[in-house]
Amino acid sequence: MPIHPGKVLIILGLVLIIAGILLILPGKVPFLGKLPGDIRIERETFSFYFPLGTCLLLSLILSLVFWLFRR
């Protein structure tokens, strides 16, 4: 069964809207980027940040949203 191009455009549009909101939110949501599991290493000449906890939370939320759309 082929996927209708209109559905693909709607899904891509929703993904772009969500990505835009996520780019705006980090300054507004105090806990985003500071969850347990986020790795932050800061030295005098080096800093490393990997938002593992935030990535897991976003993955869980997006998986739930896509699961609801498939039903």
Residue pairs with C-beta under 8 A, 6 or more apart in sequence:
11 69
18 62
22 58
25 32
26 32
26 33
32 54
33 51
33 54
35 51
35 53
35 54
35 57
36 53
37 52
37 53
37 56
38 49
38 50
38 51
38 52
38 53
38 54
39 48
39 49
39 50
39 51
39 52
40 47
40 48
40 49
40 50
41 47
41 48
41 49
42 48
